[in-house]
Amino acid sequence: MTIKRIDVGPRMSQAVVHGNTVYLAGQVAPDPKGSSVRDQTTAILNPVDDLLGAAGTDKTKILSATIWLADMSTFGEMNSVWDRWVSAGNTPARATVEAKLAAPDYKVEIAVICAIS
């Protein structure tokens, strides 16, 4: 089986396709300084859509999502954006955990695994 890498960088690829599955790297807001969890979540989900499209799939085929929050008290704020974005009837398995993220300005990070059909 071939492996296709999307948006390859020196440290990581933003997405990797193997077989009929695409794995996205953890996505963070491109400009997080001073932005709310709501704004960061919105800024993350747009590139998720773009990366899935580049891999030949879309959010209706997401199998699994992992969401990291810097502060679990913002769970509802993140969900207010997620719930409008996620495909009704096609919701993935999902885990949301609190974690210290790579930089203090990051409040949300999201990674997904998605089928390609």
C-alpha positions as CSV (number, residue, x, y, z in Angstrom):
1,M,0.0,0.0,0.0
2,T,1.2,3.5,-0.8
3,I,1.4,6.3,1.8
4,K,0.5,9.8,0.7
5,R,1.6,12.8,2.9
6,I,-0.2,16.2,2.7
7,D,1.4,19.5,3.7
8,V,4.8,17.9,4.5
9,G,7.0,19.8,6.9
10,P,10.4,19.2,8.4
11,R,9.0,17.8,11.6
12,M,5.6,16.4,10.6
13,S,2.9,16.1,7.9
14,Q,-0.5,17.7,8.5
15,A,-2.2,14.6,7.1
16,V,-1.1,11.1,6.1
17,V,-3.2,8.8,3.9
18,H,-2.7,5.0,4.2
19,G,-5.1,2.7,2.4
20,N,-8.6,4.1,3.0
21,T,-7.8,6.0,6.1
22,V,-6.5,9.6,6.6
23,Y,-4.8,10.6,9.9
24,L,-4.6,14.3,10.7
25,A,-2.0,15.8,12.9
26,G,-3.2,17.7,15.9
27,Q,-4.6,21.0,14.5
28,V,-4.3,24.3,16.4
29,A,-5.4,27.8,15.7
30,P,-2.9,29.6,13.4
31,D,-3.1,32.9,15.4
32,P,-4.2,31.9,18.9
33,K,-3.0,35.0,20.9
34,G,-5.9,36.5,22.8
35,S,-8.5,34.4,21.0
36,S,-11.3,32.5,22.8
37,V,-11.8,28.8,22.8
38,R,-14.8,29.4,20.5
39,D,-12.6,31.4,18.1
40,Q,-9.8,28.8,18.2
41,T,-12.1,25.9,17.7
42,T,-13.6,27.6,14.6
43,A,-10.1,28.4,13.3
44,I,-9.2,24.7,13.7
45,L,-12.2,23.1,12.0
46,N,-11.9,25.1,8.8
47,P,-8.4,23.6,8.1
48,V,-9.7,20.2,9.2
49,D,-12.3,20.4,6.4
50,D,-9.5,21.5,3.9
51,L,-7.1,18.7,4.9
52,L,-9.9,16.1,4.6
53,G,-10.8,17.5,1.2
54,A,-7.2,17.2,0.1
55,A,-7.2,13.6,1.2
56,G,-10.4,12.9,-0.8
57,T,-12.9,12.7,2.0
58,D,-15.0,14.9,4.3
59,K,-16.3,15.2,7.9
60,T,-19.2,12.8,7.3
61,K,-16.6,10.0,7.3
62,I,-14.7,10.9,10.5
63,L,-14.2,7.8,12.5
64,S,-12.5,9.2,15.6
65,A,-11.7,12.6,17.1
66,T,-9.4,13.6,19.9
67,I,-9.8,17.1,21.4
68,W,-7.4,18.5,23.9
69,L,-8.4,21.5,26.0
70,A,-6.0,23.6,28.1
71,D,-8.9,24.1,30.6
72,M,-11.8,21.6,30.8
73,S,-14.1,24.4,32.1
74,T,-14.2,25.5,28.4
75,F,-15.7,22.2,27.3
76,G,-19.1,23.8,26.7
77,E,-17.6,26.7,24.7
78,M,-15.7,24.3,22.4
79,N,-18.8,22.0,22.1
80,S,-20.9,25.0,20.9
81,V,-18.7,25.2,17.8
82,W,-18.2,21.5,17.4
83,D,-21.9,20.7,17.5
84,R,-22.7,23.2,14.7
85,W,-19.8,21.8,12.6
86,V,-20.0,18.0,13.1
87,S,-22.2,16.1,10.6
88,A,-25.5,15.1,12.2
89,G,-26.0,11.4,12.2
90,N,-22.3,10.9,11.4
91,T,-20.7,11.8,14.7
92,P,-17.4,10.1,15.4
93,A,-16.1,8.3,18.4
94,R,-14.6,11.2,20.4
95,A,-12.4,11.8,23.5
96,T,-11.9,15.2,25.0
97,V,-9.2,15.7,27.7
98,E,-7.5,18.5,29.5
99,A,-3.8,18.8,28.8
100,K,-1.1,21.4,28.8
101,L,-0.7,22.3,25.2
102,A,2.5,23.2,23.3
103,A,2.3,27.0,24.0
104,P,0.3,29.0,26.6
105,D,-1.8,30.8,23.9
106,Y,-3.2,27.5,22.6
107,K,-6.5,26.6,24.2
108,V,-7.7,23.8,21.9
109,E,-6.1,21.1,19.7
110,I,-8.0,18.7,17.5
111,A,-6.9,15.5,15.7
112,V,-9.1,13.2,13.6
113,I,-8.9,9.9,11.8
114,C,-11.2,9.6,8.8
115,A,-12.3,7.0,6.3
116,I,-11.9,7.5,2.6
117,S,-14.4,5.8,0.4
